[in-house]
Amino acid sequence: MVSVVALIGDLVDSRKSPDRQALHTMLDDVLDVVNRRLDPIEPAVITVGDEFQGVYRSLGDALTASFWIRISLSPLGDVRFGVGRGEVRTLDTTRGILDGSAFWRARDAIEVVESRAGRARTRTSRTGFHSPDDLPHLVAAVQATLDCLDFMVGSLSSSSHAILEGLMNGHTQLEIAERAGISPSAVSQRLRRDGLGVALDTMTTLGSQP
């Protein structure tokens, strides 16, 4: 079997949401949009409760999916992710049940993320990567980058978050300013102050990983 990358996602504290149905519906809509933007081996779909999973050809595609999903869901909800490289096989073609080492590793990764998010010093942790198939120092470098990106995104104000989403959608600073009802100079200030350009460049770099 060919090595692929599995992504498992889970809504954070969804039971505390004031409108859980709206959050679930929005997640379904976001997954549909992301599936159309990328070319997954197995489209990301909700599996049980507030958990979803998908399969991708590369680490970059899986991480890109995670970025789009998290940014698109905010501020209504937040998501944690586990990413694992390995093999995937179909256990039940009728019901579309998948299994394999990529999913086991993604599951291990998301459990580590949940544990780390429960500690004060790593409370912004949202994305974990596990892959014995890659060189350990490369896995460590990817994880360190994800940790920094999670911190940056988790620390953004709602207005800065909206600007980042606009940039990810390819909107100009002028378009973003008009949509947000602020001046273009205010957008530029937030870009510099909050490191939004750095966050976007980091997502692009991670999204190019094989």
HUZIKA-V627270 format. One record per residue. N is the residue number from 1. RES is the residue in three letters. OMEGA is omega in radians with two decimals (none if undefined). NEAR is the number of other C-alpha atoms within 10 Angstrom. Layout:
# HUZIKA-V627270
n & res & omega & near
N & RES & OMEGA & NEAR
N & RES & OMEGA & NEAR
This chain:
# HUZIKA-V627270
n & res & omega & near
1 & MET & -3.12 & 7
2 & VAL & 3.11 & 8
3 & SER & 3.12 & 15
4 & VAL & -3.13 & 20
5 & VAL & 3.11 & 30
6 & ALA & 3.09 & 33
7 & LEU & 3.02 & 30
8 & ILE & 3.13 & 28
9 & GLY & -3.11 & 27
10 & ASP & 3.10 & 21
11 & LEU & -3.12 & 20
12 & VAL & 3.07 & 16
13 & ASP & -3.09 & 11
14 & SER & -3.14 & 19
15 & ARG & 3.13 & 10
16 & LYS & -3.11 & 8
17 & SER & 3.12 & 13
18 & PRO & 3.11 & 10
19 & ASP & -3.06 & 11
20 & ARG & 3.13 & 15
21 & GLN & 3.12 & 11
22 & ALA & 3.13 & 12
23 & LEU & 3.14 & 19
24 & HIS & 3.12 & 18
25 & THR & 3.12 & 10
26 & MET & 3.11 & 16
27 & LEU & 3.13 & 25
28 & ASP & 3.14 & 16
29 & ASP & 3.14 & 13
30 & VAL & 3.12 & 19
31 & LEU & 3.12 & 24
32 & ASP & 3.14 & 14
33 & VAL & -3.11 & 14
34 & VAL & 3.11 & 20
35 & ASN & 3.13 & 17
36 & ARG & -3.14 & 11
37 & ARG & -3.12 & 11
38 & LEU & 3.11 & 14
39 & ASP & -3.07 & 13
40 & PRO & 3.02 & 20
41 & ILE & 3.04 & 15
42 & GLU & -3.12 & 15
43 & PRO & 3.09 & 18
44 & ALA & -3.13 & 24
45 & VAL & 3.05 & 17
46 & ILE & -3.07 & 18
47 & THR & 3.12 & 13
48 & VAL & -3.13 & 9
49 & GLY & -3.13 & 10
50 & ASP & 3.13 & 19
51 & GLU & 3.11 & 18
52 & PHE & -3.13 & 20
53 & GLN & 3.09 & 23
54 & GLY & -3.13 & 24
55 & VAL & -3.04 & 26
56 & TYR & -3.11 & 23
57 & ARG & -3.08 & 18
58 & SER & 3.04 & 20
59 & LEU & -3.13 & 23
60 & GLY & 3.13 & 19
61 & ASP & 3.14 & 22
62 & ALA & -3.14 & 29
63 & LEU & 3.09 & 26
64 & THR & 3.09 & 20
65 & ALA & -3.12 & 22
66 & SER & 3.13 & 24
67 & PHE & -3.13 & 23
68 & TRP & -3.10 & 19
69 & ILE & -3.09 & 19
70 & ARG & -3.10 & 22
71 & ILE & -3.10 & 20
72 & SER & -3.10 & 23
73 & LEU & -3.11 & 18
74 & SER & 0.13 & 14
75 & PRO & -3.09 & 12
76 & LEU & -3.12 & 15
77 & GLY & 3.10 & 19
78 & ASP & -3.03 & 19
79 & VAL & 2.95 & 22
80 & ARG & -3.05 & 23
81 & PHE & 2.96 & 29
82 & GLY & -3.11 & 30
83 & VAL & -3.12 & 30
84 & GLY & 3.08 & 29
85 & ARG & 3.13 & 29
86 & GLY & -3.12 & 22
87 & GLU & 3.09 & 18
88 & VAL & 3.07 & 20
89 & ARG & -3.13 & 15
90 & THR & 3.12 & 12
91 & LEU & -3.09 & 12
92 & ASP & -3.09 & 10
93 & THR & -3.12 & 9
94 & THR & -3.11 & 7
95 & ARG & 3.09 & 8
96 & GLY & -3.13 & 9
97 & ILE & -3.11 & 11
98 & LEU & -3.14 & 16
99 & ASP & 3.09 & 14
100 & GLY & -3.03 & 15
101 & SER & 3.11 & 19
102 & ALA & 3.12 & 24
103 & PHE & 3.12 & 27
104 & TRP & -3.11 & 20
105 & ARG & 3.07 & 26
106 & ALA & 3.11 & 27
107 & ARG & 3.09 & 23
108 & ASP & -3.09 & 17
109 & ALA & -3.09 & 23
110 & ILE & 3.08 & 25
111 & GLU & 3.08 & 16
112 & VAL & 3.12 & 18
113 & VAL & -3.14 & 23
114 & GLU & 3.12 & 20
115 & SER & -3.13 & 13
116 & ARG & -3.13 & 17
117 & ALA & 3.12 & 16
118 & GLY & 3.11 & 12
119 & ARG & -3.04 & 11
120 & ALA & -3.04 & 8
121 & ARG & -3.13 & 9
122 & THR & -3.03 & 15
123 & ARG & -3.13 & 16
124 & THR & -3.13 & 22
125 & SER & -3.13 & 24
126 & ARG & -3.03 & 29
127 & THR & 3.11 & 25
128 & GLY & 3.13 & 28
129 & PHE & 3.14 & 27
130 & HIS & -3.13 & 25
131 & SER & 3.03 & 19
132 & PRO & -3.14 & 11
133 & ASP & 3.13 & 11
134 & ASP & 3.10 & 12
135 & LEU & -3.07 & 9
136 & PRO & -3.10 & 12
137 & HIS & 3.09 & 9
138 & LEU & 3.08 & 11
139 & VAL & 3.14 & 17
140 & ALA & -3.13 & 14
141 & ALA & 3.10 & 11
142 & VAL & -3.12 & 16
143 & GLN & 3.12 & 16
144 & ALA & 3.11 & 14
145 & THR & 3.10 & 15
146 & LEU & 3.11 & 21
147 & ASP & 3.14 & 18
148 & CYS & 3.13 & 15
149 & LEU & 3.08 & 22
150 & ASP & 3.12 & 20
151 & PHE & -3.12 & 16
152 & MET & -3.10 & 16
153 & VAL & -3.13 & 21
154 & GLY & -3.12 & 15
155 & SER & -3.08 & 13
156 & LEU & 2.99 & 16
157 & SER & -3.13 & 13
158 & SER & -3.14 & 11
159 & SER & 3.11 & 13
160 & SER & 3.09 & 19
161 & HIS & 3.13 & 21
162 & ALA & 3.10 & 19
163 & ILE & 3.11 & 24
164 & LEU & 3.11 & 26
165 & GLU & 3.11 & 21
166 & GLY & 3.11 & 19
167 & LEU & 3.13 & 17
168 & MET & 3.11 & 16
169 & ASN & 3.07 & 10
170 & GLY & 3.12 & 11
171 & HIS & 3.08 & 14
172 & THR & 3.11 & 13
173 & GLN & 3.12 & 19
174 & LEU & 3.13 & 15
175 & GLU & 3.13 & 14
176 & ILE & 3.14 & 21
177 & ALA & -3.13 & 19
178 & GLU & 3.14 & 12
179 & ARG & -3.09 & 12
180 & ALA & -3.12 & 15
181 & GLY & 3.10 & 9
182 & ILE & -3.12 & 13
183 & SER & 3.07 & 14
184 & PRO & 3.13 & 16
185 & SER & 3.10 & 12
186 & ALA & 3.08 & 11
187 & VAL & -3.14 & 20
188 & SER & 3.14 & 15
189 & GLN & 3.14 & 12
190 & ARG & 3.09 & 19
191 & LEU & -3.12 & 18
192 & ARG & -3.02 & 11
193 & ARG & -3.04 & 11
194 & ASP & 3.11 & 18
195 & GLY & -3.09 & 17
196 & LEU & 3.09 & 22
197 & GLY & 3.09 & 15
198 & VAL & 3.12 & 14
199 & ALA & -3.12 & 18
200 & LEU & 3.12 & 17
201 & ASP & 3.13 & 12
202 & THR & 3.09 & 15
203 & MET & 3.14 & 20
204 & THR & 3.13 & 15
205 & THR & 3.12 & 12
206 & LEU & -3.14 & 19
207 & GLY & 3.14 & 18
208 & SER & -3.08 & 13
209 & GLN & -3.11 & 14
210 & PRO & none & 10
